[in-house]
Amino acid sequence: MIKSKEINFKLIFCVMILCCFGLVMQYSASSYNALKETGDSLFYVKKQLIAFAVGIVALVCATKVNTEFYKKIKWYLLVVSIVLLAIIFIPVLGVEKYGARRWLNLGFFTVQPSEFSKFGLMFFLSGYIHDHKLDKIRNLIIPLLATAIICVLIMLEPNMSITMLVGLSVLIMLICGGIKGRYLLTLALPVLVLVVILIFAEPYRVKRILAFINPWENSRDEGFQLIQSFYALSGGGVFGVGLFNSRQKYTFLPFAESDFIFSIIGEELGFVGAVLLIMLFIYVVFLGVKIAINAKNVYSSLLAVGITSVIACQTLLNVAVVTGSIPPTGLPLPFISNGGSSLVVFMYAIGVLVRIGKESNNTHLLYARHKMK
Amino acid sequence: MSKITNSNLGKRLLAVFLVIAFVFTAIIVRLAYLQIIASKNITNRAISQWTRDLPMQATRGNITDRNGVVVADTKTAYTVYVRPNSMTDVKAVAGAIASAIGKDYDYIYNKINKKGVSEITVAKKLSKEQMMAISSQNFNGVYFAEESVRYFPYGDFMSQILGFTNVDGVGQFGVEKYYDKYLKGVDGQILTQTDLVGKELPDNITGYLPSIDGMTVSLTVDFNIQSFAEKIVKDAVTDFSAKGANCIVMNPKTGEILAMAQAPTFDLNNIPRDNLDALYSMAKNSMISNVYEPGSTFKILTTAIGLEENTYPDSHRFYCNGSRIVDGKRIKCWRSIGHGSQTFAEGVCNSCNCVFMDIATKVGTTTMYSYLRKFGINEKTGVDLVGEGKGIMLNESIVKNVDLARIGFGQAVAVTPIGLCSAVSSCINGGNKITPYILNNITDSNFGVVQGNTPMVGGRVISKSTSDKVKEMLYGVVENGSGKYAYIPGYKIGGKTGTAQKYENGVIARGKYVSSFLGFMSYGNDDYLCLMTVDEPVGYVYYGSLVAGPYVGELFANIINYKGYKPQYSENDLKVLGKITPMPNLMDMSVEEAIKVLENLGIPYEVEGEGDKVIGQIPAPKADVRYNTVALVRIGS
């Protein structure tokens, strides 16, 4: 019979490396600030360690859940995603930080519903697209409406970056789901217009774009963060200043342990370290793509595509921001940045990917045998 | 079958993956730009935010006299500052600081009792004792910083020569300004690695760029001679209620300045910066920047020109009836009854104006001016001090005989004291042009002497024989003439007095004079030239001979004493002085006995007191007395 215990250990191994590396870098980036603010240099790392432990449990659990289950509950997943995003706006439950309402207060800790919802949407879409072919325009209505509701709610927080991430991931889902080229083009135009309007609706976004175009002119305010990121990366040079030797982590670079951790990595480990890390991410994405291609059916395949796109797009957006390639938005680097809910959700998603791979190994062999007959 | 196939999805997914891989590659290119290509440029911008630098003040170099006596030093001073947020007992701190620095308690309390200020500088330039008085009480939030500040061990000594720096330590006057670049040294830096708000990093590596101390500037000034000069200018101002007095002593052969003193003066350790006008007038070195009509001291130059040009044969006799008529104008000699018939040398001795009018008018404007230019009257001497002025001569084309006659005796011409000294030096040093200077050498503690100085003896102005003749005539002035108050038996001293009326707004100011004396002394290879001017002496006595002459005599006497020059009496001196004999011991003698002893020795005496026994005597027994010394015998019972 079939070997049913084909677990993709390559993927798990890579993710574990990313997480552990992330913990080390978070310690380096945050210890000075943590000591100054809380008196405990391990403050951020300790929180992340707990999240990491929870994440491992989540990953293992995810591998135990049959993917067909998500298909069955896809409508519930969508509703929960929307409800979680909506209840942030209930005063007691929502927490406001840095001028945005992104967190949900669960008493002893806070979570970001958008982290859950972005995957929730992918889970829903893979199920829906599997059932409804995308070659009919009316079959596009529900996926687009679901995407629109989620995006609007996230925009209201506001969180432009996750909105963009969701948009990009849905785009990939639609492409892989077989959307026709002309539908895509008719869709793209209004979305682009909307994005431009949204940018100009908020003065701070315009400022950020200006700061992105010439950060040196606004080095004191809007361009500050970007310039500090440049200082970190450039300071690192080819081989870096050495692990734990960052200069920029000493309060110069804001969010050094979360959104801008890649800058600190570039500073301490240099161009070589930064490229190696990017390679590792590409490899993880590659493994995800492989799992999607080899998935047992179109549904599983789309689910793997959704998860992989989120990982790939978020990594791309984060690194593009810290290198000044796109205007700054706050988005954590998957597995590496400090942030508990993000880590747990991502690890669960990896668990799902592993499960898809595991399920496909069976069918794939069956399929191969079938062909040989 | 219209359902999307697995392979269709796979193709599209691969395409998406390739796009993602491409975007990743683009980002890697961007990273390469930031981390490799532009790395240096961007990092250079970052360096300034990573470190804070504290300047480390270089210790200013010392200024010494020619023998190494330190006249401008540095000492450590302390700045006390407080951090209000860390202070626990503001009242106690205010009390301690107020009493230590002698300021009002309320003033200090109000100054330091401020919230929301991170640091307040309370007082600067505290002495070590004042600092200790505060720091010994171990207050919280009180801190001290060390700095080196200029300190002048002798206070109001050489004030105009040394000058001073501004509060930032930049030379503003005198040597402090002229040699500032050598004295100031190079400030160092302490580079500290900090975080964004300037907090020092936990294990920061402190970059330390040591300061380089300033060099020592040694002056040609002799501390002792300067002291003598300081004394006589102060005395002159006091004795004659004069507006001011100054005195230059220099070596006429080399141009080395040995002393430059000016009164009134000010304490360099306590510079009156509140009254800038007064400060400026006192800080200005009048000996190099003021021009004045020299009067008779200028006759030395006319004498030299007259002799050099052989204007009159040696046998020529000048006749003075009290005035000369030049161009139809009567110009008076200072002695209204006249000097009668006199030789050139006698004329110089008498300082007879008519003699010099005759010489000047006979020499003519062209020759006269060519000599005065050679003497450098119309230009700066080039002395290495700040703010030198130059003499004023009438434009040659408009000089009429009447002007020329007056220039001959030192009117209608203006000079700086240093300019006159320089010109007269040429007349008595063998005829060479010299440039006055004050720098002996500059020494660096690591490299030794980095800049020496040698006399700049320029071209010939007059012949050596003329110079020798001028010298002889001027010796005569001191021995027999108007300079006799500067005379010291046994030494070769020459000189010339001068009294000039002051002009105010182009009109002669009645009763206002500048009295001066220009004297010189030679002993072996040592030569001294001294110009003393007293500005507006008050009272009936204003003649240079009476006002300035005795001070120069006193100065030379002090130099003789300090250098241990032995007298060489001329026959004339001995006649005047008599022989030297040890003073006999008269103590306990009877009055008659004592008088008999003194009369036998030929020592004049005075008796003081009542009684029959000698109870005191001046000079003391065995002291050298001359026969013309009057011994004082005190008697009692």
Interface residues (C-beta under 8 A of the other chain):
Chain A: Y32 K133 L134 D135 I172 I175 C176 G177 G178 F230 Y231 L233 S234 G235 G236 G237 V238 R247 Q248 Y250 T251 F252 G266 G270 F271 A274 V275 I278 F281 I282 V285 F286 V289 A292 I293 A295 N297 V298 S301 L302 V305 S309 A312 C313 L316 V319 A320 T323 G324 S325
Chain B: S2 K3 I4 T5 N6 N8 L9 G10 R12 L13 L14 A15 V16 F17 I20 A21 V23 F24 A26 I27 I28 R30 L31 A32 L34 Q35 I36 A38 S39 K40 N41 I42 T43 R45 A46 Q49 W50 Q193 T194 D195 L196 V197 L201 P202
